Amino acid sequence: MVPYTIDPGVSPDQRARIQEAIAHIHEKTSIRLVERTDQADYVRFISDGRPETCWSYLGRIGGPQDLDVYCGQNGVPSVGTVVHEILHALGFLHEQSRADRDEYVEILWENIQEESWPQFAKIGGRGKLYQTYDYESVMHYGAKAFSKNGNYTILPKNGIPPERIGQSQGLSPGDIESIRLYYTAPMVRLRWWFHQTTFTTNYSFPQEVLNVGAVDAWLEGVVLEGTWLQGATPQTAEIPAGGSATLLFQAKPCPSLGFQAETVGLRVQGGETYQITYTRACYRYPDVLTLLRLEPAGRETLLLTFAEWT
């Protein structure tokens, strides 16, 4: 349930679009937007008078949070645009911001307005709950979004025509499934998936487990391959929605310099087992290479930056 109000400055035509968007979400999902009574946290639909774009905060921020609906022809957005902003408030990012987006689209930076470059930054993970990339998502930009010269700013790969991305009619089947999963299934994630150490004896280290779903989760257990991790102890089983818990890993000593990979499975009550490849770098200080920085660079690809001590 998402409480909301509509600011008096919102025009009748904008108000009609808001109601159409809410009806569409009600028809396709279990999400319910209800008029606010006395709830402390709620969405406030506003019209800021600036025609550049509609906008929304990402997820629940606490207290009243504005969602602007002034955009489009004569300041009246499409239904899909309002749905798009409501999904931001529900916690969903842009589809083309996924860390694996370069496998599916090409970003043409030379055609994008420089001040809008941050809109095309990749942001962690693989987007909508780790599902298949969705060219038809209402959260996907159009092929000429923020163009400074009228040319394409996003070109889909895999033979997909540019006209297929960036629709603003409403929720795609993938959007509907993402909402269903996010708001009905417990979902947990490890905050980090990389570890570096100089230990040559058995040791322990903590790791944070995040509940990235909208319902409470209970961690039933952790499944390990035993490559270099030999145990994992949850400090608490219950992880509230939006909260976190600590997982204490027990690790084997580094056998030599280099990398080791381990599959970690987080088994959640009432949900699927979330798996991640956890990588360890073993190094010695100060006479050999040491890892300074690690960044995702596409699906299952890492960009590593080293320094050599002399």
Buried (B, 14 or more C-beta within 10 A) or exposed (E): EBBBBBBEEBBEEBBEBBBBBBEBBEEBBEBEBEEBEEEEEBBBBBBBEEEEBBBBEBBBEEEBBBBBBBBBEEBBBBBBBBBBBBBBBBBBBBBBBBBBBBBBBEBBEEBBEEEBEEBBEBEEBBBBBBBEBBBBBBBBBBBBBBBEEEEBBBBBEEEBEBEEBBBBEBBBEBBBBBBBBBBBBBBBBBEEBBBBBEBEEEBEEEBEBBBBBBBBBBBBEBEBEEEBBEBBEBEEEEBEBBEBBEBEBBBBEBEEEEBBEBBBBBBBEEBEEBEBEBBBBBBBEEEEBBBEEBEBEEBEEEEBEEEEEE
